[in-house]
Amino acid sequence: MSTRDPADSADRPATAPAPPGPPGQHHGARQQTDQEFSVFYRENIRPLTGFLINHGAGVPVAADIAQEVMTDAYRNWGHITYPKAWVHKAASRELVRKIASVEEPVDDIPEPTSLVPRPDAIAEWEAQHDALHLLRSLPMKQRQAMAWTLAGFTPTDIADHLGLPAENVRANLKKARHAAAAYLKAREEEQ
């Protein structure tokens, strides 16, 4: 996998081959597609990585999944109607696949990338983000509802994208908010 940031390239990501265009697509249309994707990538790669971290992924895993999903999005760009929802749903599914595969973590520190320029500082970064401890303590369904909400999706959007009843999403979100309030109250009492 290339560690080059697609946002650094005016043309297209180094990890993705040129997407097949419709027959007769001219250079101008390809260039416009590349520019649209480049803007989307720059605006969404870091929030998508944060979304995965909020789901419980470690920083290196979240960065890898986000990059893989963005590469897939680039390849399918002409067929995606709602890109933000598409990448979040694809990233969520990929994270579930990684968790289900029960891959053993590697003890080596990952190589620097544009998304994780200082892999050795990940533990320090995680310690500074107190909300991660809260999110990781939540049951999966509550964490999922909270991660999607923090990414800017409404309960109805979340229900549509995950194929769940909106009432279930709202209930999990309510439980997550109560857990957050209890967590913050306990933290205040410690100080």
N, C-alpha and C positions, 0 to 999 in steps of 0.2 A: 504494500500500500504506500502510495506517495504521501509525504508529509507536507507537501506544498499546499498552501491555502488557495482555493479557487478564487477567493476575493482578491488575491494579488494578481490574477491574470485577467487581462481585459478581454481575452477571447473565451476560454472555457476551462473548467477544472482539468488538471493534468491527469486525474484518476479516471476520467470518463471519456470514452471515445465519443466522437461526434454523433449525436442522435440521428437516426435515420429520418430524413425529412420526407415530406410528401414528394411524389414524382414531380419534377420540374421546379422544385423549390430553389429559388435563386439565392445568391450570396447575401443579399440584403435582408431577406427573411430570416436566414440563419443568424446573421449578426444581431438582428432585433431579438430573436429568441435568446441568444447568449447574453445580451444586455439585460433582458428581463430576468433571467435566471440569476445573473450576477447580483442584481439589486436584491432579489429575494434571498439569496444565500447570505449576503452580508447582513441583512436585517434579521435573519432567523437562525443562523447556525449557533450562536451563543445561547439564545433563549431555548433552543431545542436541546442543547447540551444540559442546561440548567433543569429543564423539564425531566430529563432522564435521571439526573442527580436527585431531584425531588422524589422520583419513583424509587430511589434506593440504589441506583447504580453508582459505582465508584467513578471518580473523575476520568481516569483513562478509558474505562469501558464506555462511559457516556460519550466521550469525545469520539471514540472509534465508531460507535453506533450512529451518532449524528452524522459523521462524515460519510459512512456507508449509505445511509438513508438519503442524504443530499445527492450523492452520486446517482442513486436509483431515480430520484426525482428529476435530475437533469436528463437522464436517459428517456424518461416518460413525460417530459415537460409538456409536450403538445396534447397529451391526453388527460392531464390533471385539471380538474375544474376548481377545486379549493386547495391550493398548495399547502397552506399552513396546516389545515386539518389533515391533509394527506401525509405530510411528514411526521406529524405528531402520532398519528395512528400507526404508521409504519414503524416508527421508532419504539413505540410502546410494545408492539408485537415482537420486534426483534429482541428487546430486552427480556420479554417473557421467554422467548426461545433460548436465549443465553442462560437464563436462570434455570430453565428446565433441563438443559444439557449438562448441568452440574459440572461445568469446567472447573478444574482445579486452578486457583489463582497462582500466578507466577510470582516468585519472590523478587525477581529482578525489577528494577525501576524502569518504567517504560522510557522510550526515547522521546526527546522534546518534539513537539509539533506546534503548529500555529495556534491550536486551541489549548494546548497544555505546554506552554513554553518552558516551565520549570517543574517537571514531574516530581522532583525531590521535595517540592514545597506543598504537595497536595495535602498532607496531613495537617500542616500548619493552616492552610486555607480552610479545610473542613472544620478545624477547631474554632476558627473565627466566625463561622456561619452556624450560629446556635440553632437556627430553624431546622438544619439537617438532622440534628439529634431528635427533635420532635417528630419530624416526618418519618424517620426510620423506625421510630417506636410505634407508629400506627399500624394497625392491621392493613393488609394489602389493598383491600377495597377502599378504605378510607384514605390511604396514601395516594391511591390512583385518582380518586375524586379531587383531592387537594392539589395534586400535581397538575391536573388538567385545569383546575380553577386558577391556579397561580400562573398558568400559561395563557390566561385570558379567555377561556371558554366558559360558557354558561352551562348550568346543569342540563338544559335541554340539548345543547350542542354535544355535551359529553355523552348523554344517553344515546343520541343519534349515532355518534361515531363508534361507540362501544357496543351498540345493540342491546342496551339495557333499558328497563323502564326508568323514566325520569324520576319517579318517586324513590327508587332505590338509590339513585345518584344523590338526590337531595338528602335522603336519610343518612347516607355515608358521609356526606359533606357536613351535616349537622353534628354527627358524632365526632368527626375530626376537629371541628371548631370547638366543641366542648372539651375534647382532649387537649387542644392547644391552650385554651383558657386555664385549665387545671395545671398544665405544664408551666405556663408563665407565672401563675400564682405561687406554685411551689418554688420556682426560681427566685421570686421576689422575697419569699419568706426565708430563703437561704442567705440572702444578703443582708 
